[in-house]
Amino acid sequence: MGDDVLDIQEIDRTQVAVAGGKGALLGELLRIEGVRVPPGFCITTEAFRRTVAQAPSIHAQLDCLSRLKLADRDGVAALSAELL
C-alpha cells in the first residue's frame, strides 16, 4: 500500500510501535479462526506523528472531536471536514 499505510493483514502484535495497539490487535484477530475482521488499513504511527507536527492546530480540533457524542453525526461531520 505504501510506506505510511499498511494493509491490516500485514500487521501483527510485533508491530505495535509501527501500527499502534489497535492496528496490531486487529492484525492478530485476523489470524484467529472464526473471528471476522473487515478489510482495512492502518496509518503508521510515524505518519501520524509527521502529520500532527505539520499541523499544530490539529490538537485543538482533535480535542473537540473527542468530546462529541457519537450520535452527534452533524457535529462529527463538521469537525472532521475541518481536519481535511
C-alpha positions, 0 to 999 in steps of 0.5 A: 500500500505504501510506506505510511499505510499498511494493509491490516493483514500485514500487521501483527502484535510485533508491530505495535510501535509501527501500527499502534495497539489497535492496528496490531490487535486487529492484525492478530484477530485476523489470524484467529479462526472464526473471528471476522475482521473487515478489510482495512488499513492502518496509518503508521504511527510515524505518519501520524506523528509527521502529520500532527507536527505539520499541523499544530492546530490539529490538537485543538480540533482533535480535542473537540472531536473527542468530546462529541457524542457519537450520535452527534453525526452533524457535529462529527461531520463538521469537525472532521471536514475541518481536519481535511 
